[in-house]
Amino acid sequence: MIVLPAPSRAEWERLADSMLLAVRPWATDTHALIHLPGPMSASGRWSDGLEGYARTFLLAAFRLAGASGDDPHRTAEWYAQGLAAGVDPANPDRWPRFGECGQAKVEAASIALGLHLTRPWLWDRLSSRTQQRLLDWLAPMVGDDMPQNNWLWFQAVTGAFARSVGGAWSKDDFDHAIDSTDRWHAGEGWYSDGLSGGSHRNFDHYSGWAMHFYPLLFCDITGDAELALRYRKRLRLWLSDYARLIGGNGSPLIQGRSLTYRFAALAPLWIGARYDATPLAPGLTRRIGGLMLDHFVNAGSIDSDGLLTLGWHRRFPAIRQVYSGPASPYWASKGFAGLLLPADHEVWTAPEAPLPIEEEDFEFYLPAPGWTVSGTRSDGVVRVLNHGSDHIDPAELATDDPAYARIAYSTHAAPEMTPPLDSSATLVDTDGRAAHRRPLSTLEPGVSRSRAHWPADEQWNPFHSPETTYRLGPWITVASVIQGATEVRIVRVDEAHEATHPGPWRLRIGGWATVPDSGLHSSLVGFAGLEVAETVLGKDTNPLGPVSSVPVLWSAGPVEFGRIYAAAVHLGGSPPTALPELDITAAVVAVRWPDGRVDRVAMPPV
């Protein structure tokens, strides 16, 4: 196997410098706000301008701290001027206060963390008046109400920095973040980003770029070595799983919200290396870092002006969340945390080591998120069958979010940003409207159930509003087994007598969405009850390209309650050479793979 060299540390520095220089023309004269081009977030232009300052400042902090203050582009001076202007209450370009803009609480954490990391070169050289104004700006964070998720760490990190320089802080804030994080720990290093209705089901990249990132940096600021031991142990466990979720193309899993943060997904690997909290060989950490950075840069994530765009590869507006603004992608700055490691650190000097997916095929189950993982060395593809995570309160119905509610996710294929279609098993009513899957219930590994429901107002809104009302349909039970690149998806629909959306409905199963020239083969073959095939084409619906296609299978007529439907769903570098055979009885499906392996799936009763 040929292992191409990853970018050197100097190349990481040069890219950081070019990204920082590229945003300067978009700053106000005082440098306090950076108004990058693009549509505003829901928080408005003022907030977005602060976000432009804070998130690029975090990148500047990694660059300065890692270079021990060597500053060829006078970055510290440039950001110091913006900081002084941002906290000046008389400046027209001042930063919004927390009472004026809740999003400012998020950006405060980046500013506080950046100041901690660069203290000798920035904070200690600020005037006493500017220092006090900054502490006055941060002070209202103390004791403030925060969303019960990773935002608690914005409060804790901000308070920890303030305490270190004589500002306001609260032990209660610290304790609340620590205790909540312990409750969110779902085992083996996996964090749910907050609790939803008492269930752990919020699993995505926030586990790495927030829940494993801030706690150890918090301990760095506070000097709490005992607490750090707890977080280091969890991060070691999590990274052993996470390394196997990176594709041979360098891509992380294309799943979850805030995907536009892109290579922020590298943050926990660098933090693990910095705090002796990783099971990965130094050369493997470097290999993952270089592959992922190259993956995004080579795919066009940085435009001709040197700016990160809203998207995954190219600019792709449909990936936005309501909180996404033009500067939101700069949380990718966290992916440069490796610059905190000095040039002689073994991550930068050890020979590179291959990724798990570059060494062997694998298949394993992750009980915390309810994911079955399959990786194939021949094409570098990692696939996840999702029967556990949907980012919703189990007591609430919701419209499907493509980033959470699909049955399958991958490092090489992205979900369509549309109502349920690809990687789905759903009912379609006579008006052509597909039922939604959220919330789902995990019945056992690889098996989940959801209540088919349709928004009464016929509006598809992945950002669920509690005011939305739904018409209820039957129950859908889905089971998945996988070998290599091929999944067998088994579906049963059961009548619900209290249904408020009468049938008939047809069952529709969607395969993987792919884009032209991806080098991937996506296919869907019906085994039982799925006689009608078609290919659905998309335009500007997929993060990986402007044109996409999804293979689809339908039941020929209305779905039959209690009947077993099944299909083979394939995603790989080549078509399957052979398909499994199915032996279906009323309650058990035996899947006989070409190599002789047999998986038996007992479909649970309603």
Helices and strands as residue ranges (DSSP letters): H 9-23, G 24-26, H 45-66, H 75-86, H 104-117, G 123-125, H 128-138, G 139-141, H 151-164, H 171-184, E 185-187, E 190-191, H 206-206, I 207-211, H 214-222, H 225-242, G 243-245, G 259-266, H 267-274, H 282-298, G 317-319, G 328-340, H 346-349, H 356-359, E 362-366, E 371-376, E 381-386, H 402-405, E 408-410, E 424-428, E 440-444, E 447-455, E 470-483, E 486-494, E 506-510, E 521-528, E 532-542, E 545-554, E 564-572, E 581-584, E 588-592, E 598-602
